[in-house]
């Protein structure tokens, strides 16, 4: 029989011999789609080579033994080494090799090809083995082609493949086909999903794209651009530029090479609108051909589009009806479902009207809304972005929240019961039953070890004991604003001072702080001094008499400068911290929104003159939120600070000129923008050179692929995240550290 077939000579009916990848590529060619020419080495070629070498029976026996040893890592690894050794010693028969080389030469002279495994039989079921078996790009020459095909055969016997076969109950003799295709010198490449894999929405096309070859996406080393297209009318809904540090291109003579991208190139869109829509149009044609959602890999040479793979999307939820009567949509700020009767409030003073379990709907929130948010089943706001007060508080209190709806207070006014889906960013009419929560799984396994310290962000004492019981190194950011407004009872601090009630404030603040510092024992708790803006202070009772009216309070009267101008208020805060440190000396101070050297110098003089400044062991940190810190950091170090914490929200806002609370501009707010990353890199590098510790407070290390790796490569000392993503962040940091170590070893 012939062991090698041209791709144009196979189709879906040949999946048993050609494997899913080979059969699908042949099917696409027959349907008239542009597919790089190539051939498939059938599974029978693998089996015949083992048979001729006299090792097929031995391989089958060792494989059966490996399946039973799947739970014994050391034994499994040893058996896999034996199996792969047998496959390599058996090699390829002379007849099959002659067919392969003839087919290879038929593609052209001195031509690079891609050699990729094509799972067959039970291993091809539901594309379950996608990505597990070996694939190679930019393969040149007869010897290299033969070696890479045998490598694909041997990849049947890696521990992860056999472990997966055992978990699925696949005990039969495995076999594999191999696809060889002419390499496309792609200047751009990517993946298209003809249904949104995150939501299961069949009316959306999701396109991810990078510069160079698609391996940058597959490896996860680059955050791709992401484009969302509506199938109805073929409209581009959104385009998000990823953080693309490099591209992968073919190296002359074989193999691939990474090429670093300049910040300007990395920050540009990979695809323009015309190409996005052309790809979406092509993808829907492929989906129509197969009759089900597809996962399609493409390569671009200029405007020429090549399909290099298509397979069914097997991870989508079952077809679902659209949620009935979606009333408003916005940004998904805090996940989960919450339902109840709508209560529209326009001022925190109205908070007493909210009954426990109602849905709070407000124009926007500030820290004075916290008591009401605690009693709400869910929160919806007209304004705000992902880092606004509403989002921060809701995530910490685990209240489902949708922000930036635009007109929820109008649309939902007078409504009865609604359901807030904080995961999808939707508010729906009526109550939808939330899925029952699974019982937590108790594990005694040690957490993954990491060299970068992992801290947590807190704003309130509600869950401090619970968070302190987790594997974190301390509190990297304790926001003062929510504690302060509660201690003030909703009043402006000057009103309190005017009535001589300072001690009640100190007592209330001290009590709240101790509820946080005590559970953390000797682990540091870094308290960021009050950073309410003038518009937020004006919202407190009596605030209009004391606060200026600013057209842009986000960059107005706040932070370090305010402490220097209002020393009596700052002294009240410092006195409180001193009292807390007498019982729990793990509390430390961080100064926010530092713009210039002179104001920091004046502020630190106030700290040194206070009871707090005279205590031993106090660490003085500053927030790096204003880009001027890049210039002033050496001078700040000379003033005696101990560390710098990068506030990624404010820093992104000021580097990119995007209001972090703006729902309209939310798409522009990107902590992974090359300009922001370059600024962070310079801050961390300077801090390291000056002997200062460095940290970053924000969600990006756990929510953005590749962001943690940027920070680890920069040499950051610690990362501080919200409590809901501690485990995710630890995994992201650990993976980043491993990649950095591997790169260093290579």
MARNUTI-28635 format. One record per residue: x, y, z negated of N, C-alpha, C in turn. Coordinates in pm, whole numbers, plus 50000, padded with zeros to 5 digits. Atoms other than C-alpha are relative to their C-alpha. Example, Ala and Ser with C-alpha at 12.3 -4.5 7.8 and 13.67 -1.06 7.14 Angstrom:
REM residues 2
500894988150000512304955049220500905012050000499184988150006513674989449286499235010949927
This chain:
REM residues 746
500844988150000500005000050000500875012450000499304987350007500955036650028499835005749860500034995050137501875051549691499955015349994499994985449995501955087849806498975004650102500984994749907499125107549963500085015250004500124985649987498835142650098498795004749919501144995150080496555163749876498745001350083501184998549915494275169650173499304986850026500575013249975493645132050185499334994049877500695004950120492185128849833498875009549963501094991750052489005141449667499574994349867500425004050134487015136249348499814984949987500205014550005486295100049441501304992649970498705006450020490045093049406500595003149862499484995650130490335105649047500694988949923499395011050073491185070948913501464998250038498625001949955494355069149124500795013150004499304987249983495195105749188499965008549875500144992150121494235118348843499115012150022500924988849990491995147648766500575011850075499404988349935494435174348881500114997750150499845002949859495245157549213498674999450073501305001449936491625148949288499325013650017500634986849992490425184249213500655008750106499324992049898493085200349431499614995550141500465005049871492135177649721498585004250030501394995849984488485185949666499925014650042499994985849965489255223249681500475002250144499524998649864491215219250004498894996450099501085004349912488315200350162498885010250006501074989950005485945228250053500425013250063499564988149929488055254250235500705010449915499294990550085489825270749941501514999450026498564999149979493445282449963500754993349885499265007750099495535256549777501404997550056498655002849949499345253249806500114985650047499885013749948500195222750020500844991449907499275009050087501465192249843499574985750017500345014349994501125155249775499864994749858500205006150130500205132049489500634986349999499445013250022502175102149363499004992549913501115006650066499395078149265500454992349875499695007350123499205060548929500584986250031499495013149962499885027949112501525000250021498544998949984503395040949186500704998149867499455001750135504095043048813499964985349959500155013950043502745008148746500904990750082499165008549915504594993049045501475001249962498604998150039507895008148930500314992249872499795007850122507494992748583500014985150031500115014149964506514959448739501304995250064498785004249930509534958148970501204999749906498884999850096511864967148683499854989449892500225010650096510314939148474499745004749858500214994650135509364961548180498535003249970501394995850020505614966348225499394993549877500575007050115504674939647969500595005349869499354994850122507224952747715499475013949966500544986650024505954988447758498604999049941501365001650050502364976747702500014995749854499945004750139503334958547381500475011049906499504989150085505334987747243498965011049985501054989950009502495011547327498944996049900501005004750095500014989947136500515001449857499414998650133502404990046839500035014849959499964985650029502775027946865498635005349961501364995750033499005032346857499704996949853500275003750141498855013846524500895007749904499074992450087501775034946391499765015050008500254985849976500145068146479500025008449872500014992650128499865077846108501354999449927498655001050058503535070046041500965007750090499224991649908505505099246196501364994450037498645004949971508955083446163499954987650089500125012149918507895049646302499515003350140500534996149870505905066046581501095006450085498944993349925508845088046682501024990050055499035010149956511175057846697499454991850116500615007849892508745037946913499905008250128500094991349881508225067647145501365001350068498654999349942511995070547193500294987250080499785012649929512115033547289499224999650131500865000349881509225037247534500535009250110499494990749899510625068047706501324994950059498755005849950513995050647731499754989250104500345010449903512395021147907499545005950133500514993849878510605043848155501145005850082498874993949928513795062448243500934989350058499135010749947515795030048281499344993050118500725006249888513085015348505500085008850124499924990649888513085046448724498934997650104500965000949890511365046249063500514990050104499575009849900511435018049319500475007050127499474994149878513265023849644498935003450101501084997549904510085021349852499235012649963500754988350044508245046849643500855012650015499124988449987511265070049635500075004750145499944996249859511465069150013498745007650041501254993249968507795078950039499995014149940500004987050068508245107149787500905009950074499054990949935511315121749961499495004050138500574996849870509605119650299498905010549988501084990350021506565138250166500565013649957499364987550045508815163849996500605007650118499404993449883510725171050317498925005150095501094995849914507395173750496499435013649962500484986950044506635204950293500895011350053499084989849952509675222950442501404997349948498615002150038513435224550411500415009349886499464992050112515165236350090498895008249933501194993550051511845243849928499774996349854500335003550139511045246249555498574995049988501355005150023508035226749430499704999949851500455002350137506005223049113499664985249987500275014250026505835187648968499214999249870500904999350116502895182848733499274986949979500735012250035501315153648551498535001650035501435000149967497795143748658499374988149929500535010750085495975123848389498954991950074500935009149934494005093348505499264991749897500745009350086491475068948362499475006849876500544994450124490515074247999500755012649959499234988250034493315099847965499495012350072500554988649928491505121748215498625003749954501384997650044488185120348029499865013949942500334986750050486795155047973501225009249994498774991949997490225169948058500655000949863499564999450139491115160847701501515000549983498565000350012494805156247775500665011950068499454988549928495195189947949501155006249922498864993450063498635204247873500874991049917499205008750085499885173747679501134993350075498965006649921501795156447959500865010550069498994990649951504825171948125499635006350134500084993049872504835197348407501285008050018498764992949972507805213948578499795009250120500094990749887508065244248804501395002350060498764996149932510695255249057501014988650004499155011949988512105220349123500594999550142499315000049870514715219049405500784986950019499115011049965516345189249580499454986349972500515013750009515755151849621500184994149861499745006150131517405141249296499135006249891500804993250102515615167549088498534996050010501395004049982512235158049238499774986249939500135013550057512785121249151500055000449847499854999550146513935129648798498785006049932501154993550064511025152648726498764991150005501145009349994508475126648845500124989649890499805009950106509975100748612499805006449862500254992950127509945126848333498505001149973501464999550018506205130948391499474986549955500415013350044505775093148363500344998049852499555002250138507785092648039499205008249900500754991450092505665120847895498724993449949501125007650055502885095047849500274995649857499625006150127504805084347540500645009849904499594990750105505355115747336499144997349878500805002550121504195113346972498645007050002501284992950003501505139747026498994993450093500925006649908500025121147326499494986949940500435012850059499995087347153499135002549876500844996650115498645103546834498605003850043501324996049952495845118647035499244988050056500665012149948495115085747216499454991749885500455007950116494905068246880498775006349936501144993250062492535094846742498734998550082501175001749913490235089747043499644985450024500295014149982490355051847027500414994650137499535004449869492165048847361501164990149977498975010050029494095016147327500494992750124499615007049878494355004547688501365004550052498714996849939497495004847901499905013550071500104986949935498115041247999500755000150133499314997849873499145052548347499765014450040500104985849966499595085948516500365002250146499644995349867499655102348858500795012949986499204987850001501895131648950499705007950127500254991249887501125161549173501275008050030498874991649957503875178849373499465010150101500494989449913503075212349536501075010350029499094989249967504975239349715499845011349900500054988950095505885266649470499565012950070500434987049950504145299949524500835010749928499184989550066506515329649460499105011149945501044991050052503865346449248500605012749942499654987650069504235382949158499035002749886500984999550109501115379248939499284986549996500685012950014499255349048804499095000549878500885000150116496625339348556498984988850002501055010050020493545320048453498655007050010501374994949992489845325248531499064989949935501075008250056487005311648320498685005150056501264995549942483635312348495498875000249898500904997650113481935313048154500895004649886499194994750108483125331647846500294988949899499715011250090484955304647642499805003449853500184995950141484525325147323498544999449959501424999150035480755329947334499154989650070500795009449921479655303847588499105006650101500874992549909478005331147798500314996250144499825004349861477525316848148499865011550099500184988549910476825351548292501235008950005498774992250003480385363648235501154992350063498755005649951483695357548411501135006649922498874994850076486845361448200501294996950077498755001549926490165367248377501165004649913498774996450070493565366848207501125000150103498974998549897496575378548408501305005449942498664995350039500325384148369500815002550126499054998649891503205394748589500814987050012499205012049978505235366648747499154987550000500685012949999504295330148702499074998549879501015002050105501395317548492500524993249876499445006650117503715298848253500045009149879499964990650112503855330548043498714999449919501285001650072500155325447959499964986549931500095013650054500385287847910500844998649874499105001350115503325291147670499575008749883500434990950105501605318747472501045010449965498924990750032504775339847488499655014450034500404986749958502965369647643498515001549978501434997250011499635385647559499535005450135500394995949865497895387747899499005011449999501154991249979495595414448034498744991449999501275007150000491965404347986498945008650065501034992849924489205414448227498684992349986501325006150017485495407948166499095005150111500834996649885483155407148467498624993949982501365005050000479385403948479499714993650136500355006549873478205378748741498865007350069501134992849942475045399048789500515013150062499534988049932475955424849051501505001050008498535000350000479645415549005500565013549954499564987250057480455444748771501114997549899498925000550099483685450048578499505006549871500524995150127482615453648214501115006049912498914994850082485975458548045501344995050054498635003849962489725457548107500905003449882499114997850114492145453047818501434996450040498605002149963495875456847880500734992949886499295007650101497915430647696501415005049978498614996350032501365433447541500924990450075499245008849911503575419547816501495003749991498594996550022507195419947698500894995350114499165005549894508505399247990499134992850101500655008649902507605379448299500924988250028499235012049966508705344848413500014998750152499875001549855510035340748766500904988250030499175011249959511705313048962501455004550014498574997149986515495311848944500514992450122499465006349879517335304449266500794987649960499315012450029518495268249262499284991249900500785008350091515925256249011499845006049862500294995050133514345264048678499365013850003500654987050013512725295748551500865009349916499254990150077514055327748401499055010749950500784989050056512565354148172500635013350042499534986649963512815389948294499275010149912500634990250088512195417648042499325010950082500734989249935509635443848140500275013049925499874987050065510155480748073498685003349930501254996150065507605496447838498985005550098500944994449901506115514748137499334988950079500575011149923505665482648337499094991449912500795008450090504395463348035498645006249970501244993150034501735489647971499055001850116500874998549884500325488848324499084987950015500895011049969497345468048430500634990950105499515009649901498275436448616499125000350125500965000649890495125437548832499215013050009500914988649984493255467048977498574995050013501415003949999489455467348989499674991450122500315007349877489345455149350500434985449991499515013750011491485424449278499234992249893500785006650104489575416648957498694994750060501295004149943486275415649147500184989450109499735010149898487815395749434500244986349936499765012450072489045369549188498704994549940501275004350057485665368549014499094994150107500825004949888483935364049350500464986050043499455012949964486265335449439499674989449896500255009550108485795319049100498554995249999501425004149997482005319149128499744990450116500145009449888482335301749467500504986149959499485012950048484465274649304498994993749904501005005150094481905271249023498784994750074501155004649922479075268649277500304986650066499645012649934480965240849455499904988349903500005011050097481375220149138498694998949922501275000350073478055229748981500145000949851499814998350145479545236648636501125010149978498964990150028481795262848466501404994250020498655004549967485435260948574501075008249930498774993950049488845268648428500974999650118499274999349873490845280548732501325007249979498704993450003494555288448756500285005750140499744993749870495585312849030501395006250002498734993049979498735328249174499805010050112500134989449900499005360549372501355003250061498854994649928501515370149636499485012150077500644988249944500595405849716498504999149978501455001250010496885403949794499524985950035500355013749964497005367049891499764991949873500405007550119495205344849637500144985050027499875014549994496185308349583499394993949874500505007650115494305283849359500964988449977499055010650030496765260949186499424989249908500665010250080494325242348963498585004449969501354997350050490645239748872499514987749927500565011250076489005218448607498795005049924501184995750075485715218648418500385005949865499844994850135485505239948104499254990749907500635010450082484865213147843499725004549858500124995750139484855234047526498845009749977501114990750017481755255347588498904993649917501195005350066478765251747357498944996850104501095003149908475645237447514499305012650043500754988449953473585261247723499065004849893500854994650105471775284247487499195011550055500814988749961469005308747524500615012749942499534987350054469885345047480499235002849871500714996750123469075356947128498795008750031501224992349967465505370047135500085014449952500204985950035465045407547139501215006149928498844992950056468515422147083499665014849997500454986250016467705456646944501125010050025498844991349978471145472946933501264991450004498695006749997474735462847006501075010149961498884991450040478025476246879501264991849989498745007050022481475465446763499844989949887500065010450103481725432846571501075002949895499044994950098483345446046252500274990449885499835009750108482775418845989499134988050033500735011449945481755383446088498934994549908501055006750075478725363345981498635005150036501394996249981474935365145988499425005249870500704994650116472935386745748498655005450043501324995449960469245394045755499195005449884500874994450100466565413045573499235011850057500774988349959464325443445584500935011950021499154988549968465855474245744499795011349900500074988150083466655503645518500945010550062499214989549937467805534745707500255011049897499614989550093469705558945482500995009350069499144990249934471475590945583501035006149907499094993950096473325600145265500224990049887499765009450109475025579544992499175002949875500854996850115472915598144737498674992650005501255007549984469965578444878500184985149969499695014150018471675545644788499074992749906500915006350095469265539144503498744994550065501195004849930466515533544759500204986050058499715013049940468245502344893499764989049898500255011650085466935470244743500994989050034499075011149978469135439744699499544991650117500325008849889469295419445018499455006950123500454992949880468135446745256501185002950092498974996349902470015456245572500185015049996499704985750007471695490045527500375005250138499724993549872471625511945838500305014649972499574986350032473525545045821500705006150119499274993549890475005571046055501474996350000498595003450020478475564045917500194998649851499805001550144479885554445579501345006049959498754996350063482555567645347500094992349869499855008150121483855553245019498855001249900501084998250096480865567244829498824990650026501085009449968478615541745001500234986249938499675013350046480325512144831498934993549911501025006650082477685506044559498824994750082501115004549915474985503944827500414988150086499555010949913477055481745056500074986949922499915012150082477585457344768498654992849991501315006150016473825451744746499364996150133500605002349869473185449645120500314985850050499775013049936472785417045312500835001750126499234996849879474365434145615500065015150014499784985749981475555468145734500085003250148499974995549861474975486646062500195015249998499774985649994476305521246151499915005250143500034993649867475835545546439501415001850055498654996849955479495555546454501014990249945498935007950059482845541446361500654990250096499245009949926485515518946502500394988649909499665012150075487115486646385500785002849871499224996950120489195504646120499325010449912500714990050082486545527945976499684994349863500315004250137485465526945611499004988449998501035010350000482395506145690500594986350032499405012749959484445479245865500914994449890499065004350103487125478045593499264994449879500745004250119484655475845304499214987350026500835011649969482365450945475500844987350007499165011949992485215427045553500444995549861499545003950132486465428245196498874994449914501155004750077482985423445048499294988350069500585011149923482165397045315498555002550036501344996049956479115415845433500025001050152500044998749853478235410745804499795014650039500044985749967478715444145978500185002250150499884995449861478215460146320500135015249995499784985550000479615495246376499965005250143499924993849869479605519846663498824996950090501185003349917476045512046779499485012050077500474987849932475375548246876498695005349947501334994950038471725549946774499214990249914500705009850084470915522546521499025006849904500904993450095469415547446275498695004050066501234996549928466915557746543499234987550044500665011849943466205524046704499424991149891500435009350104465905504546379499065006349897500894993350095463895530746187498594994250011501365005350000460545515746086499914985450034500005014249971461585480546186499804992149871500155008850116460735452045955501284992349977498845008450025463115422945928500844998450127499065001849889466215419746146501124990749955498805008050027469275397646173501205007350058498764993649955472735413146195501044989150024498965009649964475285391846379501335007550008498734992850006478635405846273501094993750083499035006649914480465381046493499815004350145500304996249861478705390346819499825015050018500234985749989478145427246736498585003350044501394998249958474345424546774499085000749879501094999950098471235432946574498754995250073501145006349933468225411346660498745001449916501294999450069464555413446575499744986849928500355012150074463345389046309501184994049927498975006850077465275365946083500444987450073499425012249944467605339546223500734993149888499415007550110468605312445981501504998550021498555001849991472335313345914500334985349979499615013950019474035279345944500504997849859499585003150136474625262245612501514999849992498554999750018478115267945478500504986249957499405012750040480275237145459500715001849866499284999350126481725228845121501485001850028498574997949975485295241245097500794987249981499145011750011487925214745152501145003149905498954997950099490225212044854501244992550045498765006349955493785205144954501125003549904498854997650088496945201444752501275002050083498844998249914499215205645052500635013749977499314987350017501855232345012499825008650123500154991349883501395262745235501275000050084498864999649910503645266345536501005010549951498964990950050506935282045427500355010450106499614989349909507795315645582501045008749931498974991150055510725339345539499505014249982500594986650011508675370945594498984999949886500954999750112506755380845281498605003250052501404998049959502955379145318499245006349884500774992750100501005405245122498545001250045501424998649970497285412845109499575014549977500594986750018495295445145147498754998749913501194999950085492695452744878499495014349986500594986950022490315481244812499165000349873500905000850115488135469044524500364987949915499635011250088488455445744226499094987950011501035010549997485475423844321500564985950014499495013449972487475394344454501494998849968498564999750026490915402144308500514986749944499555012750060491155370344096500034989050104500085010249895490085348644389501155001550099498914997649904492615364944623501344997049936498725002350069495395363444364500314985249986499795014550010494885325644343500544994150130499505004949871495905322644708501515002150010498554999649983499435319144840500425013050068499544987049949500325355944882501065005449904498884994950080503345375244757499665012549922500414988250072501345404244616499035008250083500884990849928499235433944726500875010450068499184990549926500945453645000499345013450019500744987549985498215479845019498754999449912501204998350083495765488544740499465013950029500604987249962493515515744879499335006349879500514993350120492675541244610498585005650019501194991949975489665557444779498734994249939501235006150048486995532344682499964999449847499924999750146488195529344323499735014049947500124986250045488355567144294498555004950003501374994949989484835574644419499084993249899500815006650102483375548444186500305005749861499624994350130485335562243889499425014049982500564986550006484055596943975498485000149994501465000650002480465584943990499385008250112500544992749885480005601344330500215015149993499784985550015481155635544207501365003950053498714994949957483945657244340500915001249878499124999650118487025655344111500115013949936499924986650059487075693344065498785002749912501204998650083483545691643932500224993249865499685007450122484775666043681500925008249910499044992150076487695687843575499335012449942500704987950046485465718643549499184997249876500835003550116483325700243295500794992949892499155005850104486315686543101499824985149982500295014350010485535650243180501114991450062498905007349939488975639843300500234986249938499685012750066489355612443039499084988850043500925010549953486265594043159500464994450133499475004449871487815592843504501214990949979498815008050027491145580043369499624986449945500415012850059489395553143164499404990750106500665008349897487265541243457501014994850102498995004249904490185540543699500944989549941499115009450067492415522643449499374986249992500705012750012489815495843390499944992750134500095006149868489355489743764501364994950048498675004049954493075488743836500514987649928499535011750076493785463843559499324987250047500685011849946491215440243711500724994650123499235004249882493525439044014501424996349962498595002650029497005440943865500214987849912499815011250092496505414943590500014986550071499985013349934495575385243815501264997450081498815002149917498705391144025501284998249918498875002850086500995387643724501225008450032498764992749970504565396643821500095004050147499964996449858503755399644192499645014850018500234985549988503855435944311498625003550053501234994049948500705456344365500355014450037499594986849951501445486944579498775008750019501174991250002498915514444511500245011950092499904988349913498415539244792499165011249940500704988950064497505572744638498835004650088501244996049934494155588244728500255007450131499824993649869493905597545094498655003050064501274995349943490355610145135500245012550081499914988049918489995635745409498995010349950500854989250052488295669145352498524997550028501415002749972485065658045524499444989449907500465010250094484885627845293499885005749859500124993350129485585648644982498775009049995501194991349996482845672745094498724992049976501185008350019480425643445086499724996549856500215002550142480895639544711499215011449938500844989850065478545658044479500855011949958499274987850032479735694144450501155002850094498844998849912482275689244730499985012250089500084988649908480985717444947500615012649939499454988250065482175742544689501535000150000498555001050014485755730144700500744996550129499315005249882486495715945044499905009250120500054992149877487435734645363499234992650108500645006149883485485728445683501054999350110498955001949899487935713645934499404993850125500515005449875487275706646299500614986350030499375013149978489695677146294500624995149870499495003850132489995664045937500934987950002499145011849993491705631946052501485004049994498614995350007494905652446093500065013349924500084987650076494015679445842500524998949858499604998350140494145684745466499904986549928500035013550057495095650345335501414995649960498745006550030497855628345194500975008249918498904994250078501185640945066499855015249984500124985550005500545677445153498945004249898501064996650094497365677444946500484998849856499505001550137499195664644637500845012049960499144988550029501665693344663499165012449974500864988350015498865718844694499094999149878500925001950113496625703944421500664990949897499175008050090499075692444161499224994749881500745004650118496545689643880499234987050031500715012249964494505663444067500984988350016499005010449981497625643944163500534995449865499505003450133498855645343803499034990949926501025008550062495555629643690500164985650049499815013349941496165600543926501284993649948498725005250051499805596743815499894995749854500175003650141498785596343450499264986749986500745012650001496325568443522500924988250033499105010849962498975547643696500994996849889499075002250111501345552443402499364991549891500725007950101498725538743161499864985450043500155013749950498135508443382501344992749995498685006449998501875501543414500494996349861499615003750136502235500743036499554985749969500495013650020500195468343048500454990550111499635008449884501085455943397501035007550084498964992349929504445469243522500224995650146499895004049859503895452043860499395010250095500644989749918502065483343984501055009950051499064990549940503985506144223499235010250083500654988549935503255538544409500415001450146499734997149860502935545844779499355013350038500474986849959502595581044922499564999450146500485000849862500425583145235500175012950079500074989149903500465605645539501065010749974498864991150020503915620845496500405005850135499704993649871504635646445769501425005550007498714993049998507825664545667500814996949875499105002650114510825662345436499645008649880500184991150115510005692745224498794996049916501185003550080506525680745127500244987049922499695012150074507805645945034500915003149883499094996250108510595661444831499235006349884500814993650104508085683344644499114989849929500885010250058505775653444591500774990949905499215008850086508515631144452500475007149874499674992450121509525658744213498844999549900501175001150087505955657944076499934986249936500025013650054506175620144036501064998749890498905001250097509545622543857499695007449870500314992050119508195648943618498844994249919501185005750066505155627743525500394988249911499715012150080504925599543267500304987950088499765011349910504855575343561501455000050047498654999149945508175587843701501074996449900499005003250102509915581943371500004985249962500045014350031509005545043363501034992550084498985007849929511695520043455499334990250097500455010249907511265497343755498965004450101501004995249905508815519343945500615001050140499584998749860509155516044323499165010950067500674989149928508325546244538500054996950150500105002949858507105537844888499345011850071500784990649919505885559545170499314992450112500685005449883503385551745444500635006250126499514995249870504735554545799498805000450095501204998449918501645567845976500155011250103499794988449913502865600146135501284997750080498815002849919505285596446430501255007849959498824992450043507565622946274500894991949907499205008450088508735595246037501224994450074498885005049922510965582946320501205009449986498934990150014512975615146291500455001449854499694996150137512775620645916500424988449909499795011250091513265585345777501385000149932498714999350071517025589045707499985010549887500114989850104516225621045513499134995149885500875005550106513405603445326500794990249914499185009650076515845575845229500925007349903499144992250086518145602245088499305005749879500784995150113515315613644861499724989049897500115010750099515315579544692498814990850014501125009449986512365560644837500554985850008499575014050001512485522644808499564992350124500495007449886510505512245109499045008150084500904993449907508315521445403498974989950047501075008749955504945506545495499315006450119500574994749876503665511245848498494998449997501465000349989499995520545857499644999450147500135001649854499285506246201498785007250056501194993249949495835522046227500285014850029499714985849980496915558146175501155002150098498884998449909500205553246359499544998350145500535002049864498375539546664499185012150042500844988449973495895568146642500845012050045499214988049973498635594546647500984998150116499125002449884500945578046900499205000750129500815000649878498115572247150499015011650012500964989049994495995602547059498574995250007501345006049998492915581046995499425000349859500684999750129490495587846708499634985749961500235013950041490465554746519498564997449961501415001750037486845560846411499065001350119500844997849883485605566546765499564986850062500525011749930483335539546904500165001550150499904997449855483505556047246501394996450051498625002349955487305553147262500604987149945499495012150064487565519347088500864991750094499265008049903488845503047406501455004750014498664994549987491885526147405500874997249878499265001750126492855518147046500674986350000499285012749986495555491547073501345000749928498755000050077498235485246809501154993650077498965006949923500085463847065500435007750124499554991849889500495492147314501525001549993498524999150002504185493747419500535012449928499534987950068504465529547290499944998449848500145002450144503225518946946501084990149955499015010150036505465488246941501415005949995498674993849999508505509047033500225008649876499914991850120507755532846746500204991449876499865009150113507345504046500501404994149996498655005749991510595488446621501035009849945499014990150045512495520746560499905002449849500174998050145511005525146211500624988449923499495011950070511825489346106501524999350009498545000649982515335490546252500705010549915499404989450082516095523746084499934996549853500155003850141514725511245751501024989449963499035010650029516895480045771501415005649990498664994050002519985500545850500235008649876499904991450118519235523145553499874992249870500165008150121518705494045312498635001049937501374999050051514955500545275499214987850041500935010449958512295473745273498965005950094501014995249905509705476045550498834990450002501215008249997506145463845577499045005750104501074995049913503075467045799498684995549943501335003150050499465468845685499035000250117500975000049891496865458145938499604986050041500545012649954494925430646114500774994450119499415004149872497005429446433500864987349991499165012150002499505402446315499214987050008500775012349996496685377246284498974999850113501054999549897494255389246553500535001350141499434998049867496625396246843501134990050025498925009449967498675368647003501295007650027498704993949973502325377846996500365011649910499684988250079502025407346754500914996449882499165004250112503485388346457501434997650047498665002649948506385377846678500775012950023499344986949985507115414246763500585004449867499574995250131507315422646393501164991849946498925008750049509465392546308501295003150075498794996849921511855400546593500565013649962499514986950043512055436546476500774999149869499335001850128513195423346137499235005549883500834994450108510275435045922500114991349875499865007150127510475425445554498734992749960501265005950043506795418845491498865004850088501224996649926503325419645648498844998749904501155000050092500115428245462498714999850081501235001849922496715416545589498794999449908501235001150078493085415545477499814985749949500115013350062492075386145254499414989450091500685010049919489925369245519500914993550104499125005749896492915362545747501354995849944498725003850061495605351645500500574987650067499505012549942495865316145638500375001850146499724997649858495685327746000501305007650015498794991949992498395353645939501234991649966498855008550036500665328345766500404991150118499705008749886500365304946065500655007950113499464991749892501035333246310501455003949970498634996150039504125344646115500934988150010499165012049997505435309046080500364996350144499755003249859505045302646454500995009950061499094989749947506795335646531501424997549951498665002450054509695327346300500654987850068499455011849932510095293046463500495003550140499594996249864510205308446811501295008149998498784991950011512815333746700501214991149970498905009250033514945306046547500394991550120499725008149882514595284546859500765008050105499314991549902515585313347083501455002249960498644998050048518615319446865500864987550019499255012649987519605282646876500354997150144499765002749857519345281747253501055009250058
